[in-house]
Amino acid sequence: MAELFESTEINGLRLENRLVRSATWEGMADDDGSVTPRLIRIQEELAEGGVGLIISSYMYVCPEGKQNIGQIAVHDDRFVSGLETISEAVHERGGRIVGQIVHCGGQSDPRVSGLPTVAPSAVESPGYRNLPAALSEDRIQEITEAFVLAAVRLKRAGFDGVQLHGAHGYLLSQFLSPLRNQRTDRYGGSLENRARFGVEVYSAIRMAVGDDFPVMIKLNSNDFLEGSTTEKDSTYLAKLLAEAGIDSIEVSGGTPGSGPLGAARPDIISTEAEAYFFPQARILHEAVPSVPLMLVGGIRSLGKIEEILVQGVVEYFSMSRPLIREPSLPKRWKEGDTHRAECKSCLGCFRPARKGEGIRCVRKGEQ
């Protein structure tokens, strides 16, 4: 029987346990996206705390695809040395780290990037007021190459793998969504066409980084928006990626416009409220049983993890907010203190980051 604190491998990447730090925007990079000492320290704390795999916050592959202040950049070679300091710090503490890369598409913020917003179609993203310009096919190819170059930079910087951000309404998931993708060319219309961009980005990265460098994706199982991506769409893309050799899929859902069904939900105060994307993970597992799945979404207790693990659907368990408050949570659980995560699920941790102060638990120390 699979155990939480056992060593496993993802395409040769050995992990000491099945606990994953899901990508979390820290808001701690310099204005140009460069790595800062605060960013390095937050990764060090996670490695020291026993997290099996750290997934970095979303790094933008093009300046126009930037969404937030303090977001990490990976669109130019000049950022490689700073990123190398992160991977070295994690490895010195026995950890493993994968870099997440993104183009935020219609959810990019021109007030932050200083550039016009682009998307598959000139359609507003729910929750955003910007009307993006529709991408030309030439620009789609340029962005694909930007993803490739970003992945190559992360490999050069010593990261242990790369994760595509194909969730939460960003560009990769916008192409898959029939609500946001209203193109009539080979990138729009049919499900086959809407999945094309995601497959092309993955395939181009795989060709550039080789077969032995883990390439993963965070995938929206369902956008929970009328007329947008559902499990039919996500399982179709997942099957194509599985056939092409994807190494792991992190199962997520929701967008900033999805209201109470968004990715980060408040008030996870009972075991029943935990793991709210598990029904979607079960569907994806049935579609791609050979691909290791990571489950994110309201995981707070060791008991819930063990209840799911024995079912053989999910191999890894991703957490974000609990590790903001308590980066040493995996170590605590392994050492026998198994009470649930201290996180209050209040969403307050993101408020300081939006003000440029960096992410932190605003309720730390409360009982």
LOROPA-34288 format. One record per residue (C-alpha): x, y, z; residue number from 0. Coordinates in nm, 4 decimals, always signed. Layout:
BEGIN
+----------+----------+----------+-----+
:        u :        v :        w : seq :
+----------+----------+----------+-----+
:        X :        Y :        Z : NUM :
...
+----------+----------+----------+-----+
***
This chain:
BEGIN
+----------+----------+----------+-----+
:        u :        v :        w : seq :
+----------+----------+----------+-----+
:  +0.0000 :  +0.0000 :  +0.0000 :   0 :
:  +0.1258 :  +0.3483 :  -0.0863 :   1 :
:  +0.2398 :  +0.5578 :  +0.2081 :   2 :
:  +0.2650 :  +0.9348 :  +0.2409 :   3 :
:  +0.6189 :  +0.9404 :  +0.3761 :   4 :
:  +0.7827 :  +0.7072 :  +0.1282 :   5 :
:  +1.0302 :  +0.7841 :  -0.1468 :   6 :
:  +0.8919 :  +0.7964 :  -0.5017 :   7 :
:  +1.0092 :  +0.9070 :  -0.8451 :   8 :
:  +0.8670 :  +1.1208 :  -1.1228 :   9 :
:  +1.0695 :  +1.0595 :  -1.4395 :  10 :
:  +1.3848 :  +0.9951 :  -1.2374 :  11 :
:  +1.3253 :  +1.2804 :  -0.9926 :  12 :
:  +1.3370 :  +1.1217 :  -0.6482 :  13 :
:  +1.1030 :  +1.2741 :  -0.3903 :  14 :
:  +1.1228 :  +1.1941 :  -0.0203 :  15 :
:  +0.7455 :  +1.2094 :  +0.0348 :  16 :
:  +0.4191 :  +1.2763 :  -0.1461 :  17 :
:  +0.3638 :  +1.6304 :  -0.0160 :  18 :
:  +0.3894 :  +1.9117 :  -0.2694 :  19 :
:  +0.3963 :  +2.2850 :  -0.2241 :  20 :
:  +0.1566 :  +2.4032 :  -0.4927 :  21 :
:  +0.2731 :  +2.7116 :  -0.6812 :  22 :
:  +0.1980 :  +3.0221 :  -0.4759 :  23 :
:  +0.2551 :  +3.3830 :  -0.5806 :  24 :
:  +0.4727 :  +3.5364 :  -0.3122 :  25 :
:  +0.4901 :  +3.8930 :  -0.4471 :  26 :
:  +0.8567 :  +3.9099 :  -0.3460 :  27 :
:  +1.0473 :  +3.9534 :  -0.6737 :  28 :
:  +1.2041 :  +4.2869 :  -0.7697 :  29 :
:  +1.0133 :  +4.5204 :  -0.9990 :  30 :
:  +1.1844 :  +4.3662 :  -1.3026 :  31 :
:  +1.1077 :  +4.0107 :  -1.1854 :  32 :
:  +1.4511 :  +3.9344 :  -1.0437 :  33 :
:  +1.5000 :  +3.6980 :  -0.7513 :  34 :
:  +1.5379 :  +3.8600 :  -0.4079 :  35 :
:  +1.6762 :  +3.7296 :  -0.0759 :  36 :
:  +1.3189 :  +3.7050 :  +0.0571 :  37 :
:  +1.2253 :  +3.4729 :  -0.2291 :  38 :
:  +1.5241 :  +3.2541 :  -0.1607 :  39 :
:  +1.4431 :  +3.2361 :  +0.2097 :  40 :
:  +1.0830 :  +3.1263 :  +0.1565 :  41 :
:  +1.2045 :  +2.8324 :  -0.0569 :  42 :
:  +1.4672 :  +2.7462 :  +0.2045 :  43 :
:  +1.1998 :  +2.7303 :  +0.4745 :  44 :
:  +0.9906 :  +2.4928 :  +0.2641 :  45 :
:  +1.2871 :  +2.2643 :  +0.2009 :  46 :
:  +1.3833 :  +2.2716 :  +0.5694 :  47 :
:  +1.0214 :  +2.1973 :  +0.6574 :  48 :
:  +1.0256 :  +1.8678 :  +0.4704 :  49 :
:  +0.8160 :  +1.9443 :  +0.1615 :  50 :
:  +0.8759 :  +1.6629 :  -0.0873 :  51 :
:  +0.8465 :  +1.8854 :  -0.3943 :  52 :
:  +0.8367 :  +2.2637 :  -0.4136 :  53 :
:  +0.6639 :  +2.4138 :  -0.7171 :  54 :
:  +0.7697 :  +2.7742 :  -0.7640 :  55 :
:  +0.5246 :  +3.0588 :  -0.8036 :  56 :
:  +0.4192 :  +3.1363 :  -1.1590 :  57 :
:  +0.7046 :  +3.2830 :  -1.3643 :  58 :
:  +0.6054 :  +3.4885 :  -1.6672 :  59 :
:  +0.7517 :  +3.3853 :  -2.0013 :  60 :
:  +0.6714 :  +3.7137 :  -2.1803 :  61 :
:  +0.6551 :  +4.0681 :  -2.0374 :  62 :
:  +0.3017 :  +4.1091 :  -2.1758 :  63 :
:  +0.1956 :  +3.7968 :  -1.9833 :  64 :
:  +0.2741 :  +3.9422 :  -1.6408 :  65 :
:  -0.0158 :  +3.9696 :  -1.3972 :  66 :
:  +0.1102 :  +4.0730 :  -1.0553 :  67 :
:  +0.3602 :  +4.2891 :  -0.8744 :  68 :
:  +0.6524 :  +4.0936 :  -0.7381 :  69 :
:  +0.6019 :  +3.8166 :  -0.9953 :  70 :
:  +0.9138 :  +3.6232 :  -1.0965 :  71 :
:  +1.0445 :  +3.6680 :  -1.4511 :  72 :
:  +1.1977 :  +3.3978 :  -1.6693 :  73 :
:  +1.1719 :  +3.5657 :  -2.0106 :  74 :
:  +1.5383 :  +3.6599 :  -2.0482 :  75 :
:  +1.8765 :  +3.4959 :  -1.9896 :  76 :
:  +1.9697 :  +3.7645 :  -1.7368 :  77 :
:  +1.7358 :  +3.6031 :  -1.4834 :  78 :
:  +1.9102 :  +3.2645 :  -1.4875 :  79 :
:  +2.1729 :  +3.3449 :  -1.2255 :  80 :
:  +1.9127 :  +3.4597 :  -0.9745 :  81 :
:  +1.7011 :  +3.1518 :  -1.0350 :  82 :
:  +2.0112 :  +2.9406 :  -0.9835 :  83 :
:  +2.0431 :  +3.0795 :  -0.6306 :  84 :
:  +1.6960 :  +2.9413 :  -0.5551 :  85 :
:  +1.7678 :  +2.5921 :  -0.6851 :  86 :
:  +2.1011 :  +2.5800 :  -0.5039 :  87 :
:  +1.9442 :  +2.6896 :  -0.1753 :  88 :
:  +1.6746 :  +2.4227 :  -0.2025 :  89 :
:  +1.9179 :  +2.1476 :  -0.2983 :  90 :
:  +2.1565 :  +2.2369 :  -0.0151 :  91 :
:  +1.8681 :  +2.1623 :  +0.2226 :  92 :
:  +1.7802 :  +1.8315 :  +0.0577 :  93 :
:  +1.4770 :  +1.9636 :  -0.1290 :  94 :
:  +1.3534 :  +1.9437 :  -0.4856 :  95 :
:  +1.2063 :  +2.2306 :  -0.6861 :  96 :
:  +1.0140 :  +2.2580 :  -1.0127 :  97 :
:  +0.9608 :  +2.5926 :  -1.1853 :  98 :
:  +0.6091 :  +2.6873 :  -1.2934 :  99 :
:  +0.5857 :  +2.8950 :  -1.6125 : 100 :
:  +0.2914 :  +3.0970 :  -1.7367 : 101 :
:  +0.1541 :  +3.3524 :  -1.9770 : 102 :
:  -0.1464 :  +3.5082 :  -1.8074 : 103 :
:  -0.3176 :  +3.5982 :  -2.1360 : 104 :
:  -0.6404 :  +3.7900 :  -2.0889 : 105 :
:  -0.5810 :  +3.7925 :  -1.7143 : 106 :
:  -0.2519 :  +3.9797 :  -1.7484 : 107 :
:  -0.2598 :  +4.3281 :  -1.6009 : 108 :
:  -0.1445 :  +4.6133 :  -1.8272 : 109 :
:  -0.1096 :  +4.8351 :  -1.5188 : 110 :
:  +0.1649 :  +4.5967 :  -1.4022 : 111 :
:  +0.3217 :  +4.4955 :  -1.7337 : 112 :
:  +0.2829 :  +4.8299 :  -1.9113 : 113 :
:  +0.1831 :  +4.6379 :  -2.2236 : 114 :
:  -0.1460 :  +4.5605 :  -2.4023 : 115 :
:  -0.3233 :  +4.2406 :  -2.2996 : 116 :
:  -0.3542 :  +3.9533 :  -2.5474 : 117 :
:  -0.5639 :  +3.6356 :  -2.5509 : 118 :
:  -0.6912 :  +3.3712 :  -2.7936 : 119 :
:  -0.9855 :  +3.5986 :  -2.8759 : 120 :
:  -1.0892 :  +3.9565 :  -2.8065 : 121 :
:  -1.3131 :  +3.8427 :  -2.5200 : 122 :
:  -1.3060 :  +3.9664 :  -2.1614 : 123 :
:  -1.2108 :  +3.7100 :  -1.8991 : 124 :
:  -1.4759 :  +3.6810 :  -1.6245 : 125 :
:  -1.3550 :  +3.8838 :  -1.3303 : 126 :
:  -1.1407 :  +4.1140 :  -1.5496 : 127 :
:  -1.2387 :  +4.4318 :  -1.7307 : 128 :
:  -0.9612 :  +4.4415 :  -1.9876 : 129 :
:  -1.0573 :  +4.3643 :  -2.3461 : 130 :
:  -0.7548 :  +4.1787 :  -2.4853 : 131 :
:  -0.6399 :  +4.1771 :  -2.8443 : 132 :
:  -0.6711 :  +3.8466 :  -3.0287 : 133 :
:  -0.3399 :  +3.6744 :  -3.0919 : 134 :
:  -0.2214 :  +3.6259 :  -3.4484 : 135 :
:  -0.0941 :  +3.2812 :  -3.5444 : 136 :
:  +0.2563 :  +3.4252 :  -3.5750 : 137 :
:  +0.2366 :  +3.5598 :  -3.2197 : 138 :
:  +0.1101 :  +3.2201 :  -3.0957 : 139 :
:  +0.4265 :  +3.0623 :  -3.2354 : 140 :
:  +0.6396 :  +3.3296 :  -3.0674 : 141 :
:  +0.4739 :  +3.2641 :  -2.7322 : 142 :
:  +0.5259 :  +2.8906 :  -2.7767 : 143 :
:  +0.8960 :  +2.9606 :  -2.8265 : 144 :
:  +0.8928 :  +3.1826 :  -2.5170 : 145 :
:  +0.7622 :  +2.8892 :  -2.3117 : 146 :
:  +1.0392 :  +2.6706 :  -2.4539 : 147 :
:  +1.3134 :  +2.9213 :  -2.3753 : 148 :
:  +1.1763 :  +2.9643 :  -2.0223 : 149 :
:  +1.1900 :  +2.5887 :  -1.9633 : 150 :
:  +1.5451 :  +2.5730 :  -2.0963 : 151 :
:  +1.6483 :  +2.8573 :  -1.8647 : 152 :
:  +1.5047 :  +2.6736 :  -1.5651 : 153 :
:  +1.6974 :  +2.3620 :  -1.6596 : 154 :
:  +2.0167 :  +2.5697 :  -1.6900 : 155 :
:  +1.9406 :  +2.7240 :  -1.3507 : 156 :
:  +1.9392 :  +2.3798 :  -1.1893 : 157 :
:  +1.5673 :  +2.3357 :  -1.1363 : 158 :
:  +1.4492 :  +1.9758 :  -1.1159 : 159 :
:  +1.1697 :  +2.0142 :  -1.3700 : 160 :
:  +0.9120 :  +2.2507 :  -1.5129 : 161 :
:  +0.5364 :  +2.2805 :  -1.4701 : 162 :
:  +0.3110 :  +2.4486 :  -1.7257 : 163 :
:  +0.0341 :  +2.6588 :  -1.5733 : 164 :
:  -0.2699 :  +2.5333 :  -1.7617 : 165 :
:  -0.5229 :  +2.6316 :  -1.4965 : 166 :
:  -0.7069 :  +2.9224 :  -1.3332 : 167 :
:  -0.7958 :  +3.1040 :  -1.6523 : 168 :
:  -0.4438 :  +3.1770 :  -1.7814 : 169 :
:  -0.3435 :  +3.1548 :  -2.1467 : 170 :
:  -0.3086 :  +2.7774 :  -2.1823 : 171 :
:  -0.6495 :  +2.7231 :  -2.0248 : 172 :
:  -0.8002 :  +3.0139 :  -2.2211 : 173 :
:  -0.7241 :  +2.8322 :  -2.5442 : 174 :
:  -0.9038 :  +2.5218 :  -2.4159 : 175 :
:  -1.2119 :  +2.7154 :  -2.3040 : 176 :
:  -1.4970 :  +2.7482 :  -2.5555 : 177 :
:  -1.6054 :  +3.0588 :  -2.3621 : 178 :
:  -1.2787 :  +3.2446 :  -2.4092 : 179 :
:  -1.1569 :  +3.0888 :  -2.7322 : 180 :
:  -1.3828 :  +3.1952 :  -3.0176 : 181 :
:  -1.1282 :  +3.1562 :  -3.2937 : 182 :
:  -1.2183 :  +3.0058 :  -3.6300 : 183 :
:  -0.8683 :  +2.8984 :  -3.7338 : 184 :
:  -0.6793 :  +2.5809 :  -3.6384 : 185 :
:  -0.6591 :  +2.6955 :  -3.2749 : 186 :
:  -1.0334 :  +2.7351 :  -3.2216 : 187 :
:  -1.3747 :  +2.5807 :  -3.2696 : 188 :
:  -1.3475 :  +2.2057 :  -3.2199 : 189 :
:  -1.2089 :  +2.0522 :  -2.9027 : 190 :
:  -0.9201 :  +1.9154 :  -3.1068 : 191 :
:  -0.8321 :  +2.2673 :  -3.2188 : 192 :
:  -0.8762 :  +2.4234 :  -2.8751 : 193 :
:  -0.6376 :  +2.1662 :  -2.7268 : 194 :
:  -0.3764 :  +2.2249 :  -2.9957 : 195 :
:  -0.1876 :  +2.5098 :  -2.8261 : 196 :
:  -0.1381 :  +2.3170 :  -2.5020 : 197 :
:  -0.0075 :  +2.0107 :  -2.6845 : 198 :
:  +0.2213 :  +2.2165 :  -2.9054 : 199 :
:  +0.3712 :  +2.4014 :  -2.6080 : 200 :
:  +0.4341 :  +2.0765 :  -2.4212 : 201 :
:  +0.5802 :  +1.8989 :  -2.7257 : 202 :
:  +0.8133 :  +2.1871 :  -2.8070 : 203 :
:  +0.9392 :  +2.1996 :  -2.4489 : 204 :
:  +0.9925 :  +1.8243 :  -2.4398 : 205 :
:  +1.1979 :  +1.8389 :  -2.7555 : 206 :
:  +1.4140 :  +2.1155 :  -2.6104 : 207 :
:  +1.4750 :  +1.9776 :  -2.2585 : 208 :
:  +1.4978 :  +1.6077 :  -2.3434 : 209 :
:  +1.3179 :  +1.3001 :  -2.2190 : 210 :
:  +1.4821 :  +1.2858 :  -1.8760 : 211 :
:  +1.3765 :  +1.6323 :  -1.7514 : 212 :
:  +1.0371 :  +1.6222 :  -1.5768 : 213 :
:  +0.7680 :  +1.8261 :  -1.7521 : 214 :
:  +0.4363 :  +1.8601 :  -1.5708 : 215 :
:  +0.1167 :  +2.0620 :  -1.6003 : 216 :
:  -0.1293 :  +2.2201 :  -1.3624 : 217 :
:  -0.4592 :  +2.1590 :  -1.5365 : 218 :
:  -0.8035 :  +2.3020 :  -1.4789 : 219 :
:  -1.0392 :  +2.0075 :  -1.4593 : 220 :
:  -1.3397 :  +2.2418 :  -1.4729 : 221 :
:  -1.3605 :  +2.6223 :  -1.4920 : 222 :
:  -1.6952 :  +2.6220 :  -1.3092 : 223 :
:  -1.8155 :  +2.8894 :  -1.5513 : 224 :
:  -2.1161 :  +2.8514 :  -1.7785 : 225 :
:  -2.0012 :  +2.7700 :  -2.1300 : 226 :
:  -1.6374 :  +2.7205 :  -2.0323 : 227 :
:  -1.4070 :  +2.4219 :  -1.9784 : 228 :
:  -1.5538 :  +2.1045 :  -1.8282 : 229 :
:  -1.4181 :  +1.7577 :  -1.7590 : 230 :
:  -1.4909 :  +1.6652 :  -2.1203 : 231 :
:  -1.2370 :  +1.9222 :  -2.2367 : 232 :
:  -0.9764 :  +1.8615 :  -1.9676 : 233 :
:  -0.9737 :  +1.4831 :  -2.0024 : 234 :
:  -0.9357 :  +1.5176 :  -2.3798 : 235 :
:  -0.6272 :  +1.7367 :  -2.3342 : 236 :
:  -0.4969 :  +1.5135 :  -2.0560 : 237 :
:  -0.5137 :  +1.2081 :  -2.2844 : 238 :
:  -0.3200 :  +1.3876 :  -2.5572 : 239 :
:  -0.0567 :  +1.4995 :  -2.3092 : 240 :
:  -0.0335 :  +1.1491 :  -2.1621 : 241 :
:  +0.0258 :  +1.0047 :  -2.5072 : 242 :
:  +0.2954 :  +1.2674 :  -2.5639 : 243 :
:  +0.4708 :  +1.1796 :  -2.2367 : 244 :
:  +0.3640 :  +1.4314 :  -1.9715 : 245 :
:  +0.5184 :  +1.3328 :  -1.6375 : 246 :
:  +0.2489 :  +1.4501 :  -1.3936 : 247 :
:  -0.0782 :  +1.6426 :  -1.3836 : 248 :
:  -0.1780 :  +1.8629 :  -1.0920 : 249 :
:  -0.5575 :  +1.8667 :  -1.0776 : 250 :
:  -0.7128 :  +2.2054 :  -1.0053 : 251 :
:  -1.0147 :  +2.4095 :  -1.1105 : 252 :
:  -1.1907 :  +2.7423 :  -1.1088 : 253 :
:  -1.0878 :  +3.0904 :  -1.2195 : 254 :
:  -1.0973 :  +3.4361 :  -1.0601 : 255 :
:  -1.4433 :  +3.4711 :  -1.2131 : 256 :
:  -1.5805 :  +3.1457 :  -1.0700 : 257 :
:  -1.7062 :  +3.2958 :  -0.7435 : 258 :
:  -1.7342 :  +3.0436 :  -0.4588 : 259 :
:  -1.6084 :  +2.7672 :  -0.6902 : 260 :
:  -1.2705 :  +2.9310 :  -0.7474 : 261 :
:  -0.9341 :  +2.7687 :  -0.6854 : 262 :
:  -0.8757 :  +2.9085 :  -0.3344 : 263 :
:  -1.1872 :  +2.8668 :  -0.1219 : 264 :
:  -1.2408 :  +2.9997 :  +0.2300 : 265 :
:  -1.3580 :  +2.8302 :  +0.5471 : 266 :
:  -1.2072 :  +2.4826 :  +0.5066 : 267 :
:  -1.2937 :  +2.3970 :  +0.8659 : 268 :
:  -1.4116 :  +2.0369 :  +0.8349 : 269 :
:  -1.2731 :  +1.7207 :  +0.6811 : 270 :
:  -1.5779 :  +1.7088 :  +0.4514 : 271 :
:  -1.4804 :  +2.0450 :  +0.3010 : 272 :
:  -1.1286 :  +1.9299 :  +0.2151 : 273 :
:  -0.9972 :  +1.8071 :  -0.1212 : 274 :
:  -1.2739 :  +1.9742 :  -0.3174 : 275 :
:  -1.1251 :  +1.8787 :  -0.6552 : 276 :
:  -1.1078 :  +1.5079 :  -0.5730 : 277 :
:  -1.4211 :  +1.4221 :  -0.7815 : 278 :
:  -1.2467 :  +1.5758 :  -1.0834 : 279 :
:  -0.9235 :  +1.3920 :  -1.0004 : 280 :
:  -1.1144 :  +1.0648 :  -1.0071 : 281 :
:  -1.2419 :  +1.1429 :  -1.3570 : 282 :
:  -0.8952 :  +1.2360 :  -1.4785 : 283 :
:  -0.7447 :  +0.9226 :  -1.3266 : 284 :
:  -0.9923 :  +0.7097 :  -1.5185 : 285 :
:  -0.8906 :  +0.8894 :  -1.8386 : 286 :
:  -0.5116 :  +0.8771 :  -1.7832 : 287 :
:  -0.4427 :  +0.6027 :  -1.5260 : 288 :
:  -0.0707 :  +0.5895 :  -1.6094 : 289 :
:  -0.0036 :  +0.9575 :  -1.5259 : 290 :
:  +0.0750 :  +1.0455 :  -1.1609 : 291 :
:  -0.1800 :  +1.2971 :  -1.0346 : 292 :
:  -0.1263 :  +1.5722 :  -0.7810 : 293 :
:  -0.4358 :  +1.6921 :  -0.5979 : 294 :
:  -0.4685 :  +2.0495 :  -0.4757 : 295 :
:  -0.7643 :  +2.2233 :  -0.3142 : 296 :
:  -0.8370 :  +2.2581 :  +0.0557 : 297 :
:  -0.6188 :  +1.9784 :  +0.1904 : 298 :
:  -0.5721 :  +2.0343 :  +0.5616 : 299 :
:  -0.5499 :  +1.7015 :  +0.7457 : 300 :
:  -0.3344 :  +1.3919 :  +0.7413 : 301 :
:  -0.6444 :  +1.1777 :  +0.7821 : 302 :
:  -0.8000 :  +1.3118 :  +0.4623 : 303 :
:  -0.4777 :  +1.2517 :  +0.2710 : 304 :
:  -0.4567 :  +0.8923 :  +0.3919 : 305 :
:  -0.8251 :  +0.8339 :  +0.3129 : 306 :
:  -0.7639 :  +0.9402 :  -0.0483 : 307 :
:  -0.4236 :  +0.7762 :  -0.0889 : 308 :
:  -0.5537 :  +0.4247 :  -0.0284 : 309 :
:  -0.7981 :  +0.4662 :  -0.3173 : 310 :
:  -0.5136 :  +0.4721 :  -0.5687 : 311 :
:  -0.6444 :  +0.7749 :  -0.7588 : 312 :
:  -0.3952 :  +1.0414 :  -0.6467 : 313 :
:  -0.0239 :  +0.9945 :  -0.5802 : 314 :
:  +0.0707 :  +1.3411 :  -0.4541 : 315 :
:  -0.0981 :  +1.6050 :  -0.2400 : 316 :
:  -0.0464 :  +1.9747 :  -0.3040 : 317 :
:  -0.0958 :  +2.2523 :  -0.0530 : 318 :
:  -0.0574 :  +2.6273 :  -0.0721 : 319 :
:  -0.2059 :  +2.8273 :  +0.2141 : 320 :
:  -0.1235 :  +2.5763 :  +0.4913 : 321 :
:  +0.2439 :  +2.6036 :  +0.3947 : 322 :
:  +0.2318 :  +2.9841 :  +0.4021 : 323 :
:  +0.1359 :  +2.9703 :  +0.7678 : 324 :
:  +0.3329 :  +2.6565 :  +0.8520 : 325 :
:  +0.6164 :  +2.5674 :  +0.6108 : 326 :
:  +0.7313 :  +2.2933 :  +0.8483 : 327 :
:  +0.3946 :  +2.1125 :  +0.8375 : 328 :
:  +0.5341 :  +1.8008 :  +0.6580 : 329 :
:  +0.8089 :  +1.7664 :  +0.9174 : 330 :
:  +0.5570 :  +1.8032 :  +1.2009 : 331 :
:  +0.3334 :  +1.5326 :  +1.0583 : 332 :
:  +0.6245 :  +1.2963 :  +0.9949 : 333 :
:  +0.7477 :  +1.3401 :  +1.3511 : 334 :
:  +0.4101 :  +1.2319 :  +1.4897 : 335 :
:  +0.2232 :  +1.5562 :  +1.5605 : 336 :
:  -0.0685 :  +1.4824 :  +1.3299 : 337 :
:  -0.3205 :  +1.7505 :  +1.4175 : 338 :
:  -0.4628 :  +1.9313 :  +1.1154 : 339 :
:  -0.2889 :  +2.2262 :  +0.9500 : 340 :
:  -0.3052 :  +2.5501 :  +1.1449 : 341 :
:  -0.4277 :  +2.7452 :  +0.8388 : 342 :
:  -0.7639 :  +2.9148 :  +0.9039 : 343 :
:  -0.8527 :  +2.9311 :  +0.5303 : 344 :
:  -0.9295 :  +3.3020 :  +0.5584 : 345 :
:  -0.7517 :  +3.4099 :  +0.2354 : 346 :
:  -0.5903 :  +3.6938 :  +0.4277 : 347 :
:  -0.2395 :  +3.5837 :  +0.3307 : 348 :
:  -0.2725 :  +3.7388 :  -0.0150 : 349 :
:  -0.3605 :  +4.0897 :  +0.1096 : 350 :
:  -0.0028 :  +4.1870 :  +0.2083 : 351 :
:  +0.1280 :  +4.0614 :  -0.1270 : 352 :
:  -0.1173 :  +4.2799 :  -0.3168 : 353 :
:  +0.0164 :  +4.5793 :  -0.1248 : 354 :
:  +0.3726 :  +4.4944 :  -0.2196 : 355 :
:  +0.4687 :  +4.3536 :  +0.1195 : 356 :
:  +0.4977 :  +3.9887 :  +0.0191 : 357 :
:  +0.2746 :  +3.6992 :  +0.1138 : 358 :
:  +0.2399 :  +3.6026 :  +0.4791 : 359 :
:  -0.0112 :  +3.4558 :  +0.7210 : 360 :
:  -0.1878 :  +3.7500 :  +0.8859 : 361 :
:  -0.3271 :  +3.5248 :  +1.1597 : 362 :
:  -0.0109 :  +3.3438 :  +1.2573 : 363 :
:  +0.0028 :  +3.2837 :  +1.6317 : 364 :
:  -0.3736 :  +3.2589 :  +1.6724 : 365 :
:  -0.5112 :  +2.9401 :  +1.8254 : 366 :
+----------+----------+----------+-----+
***
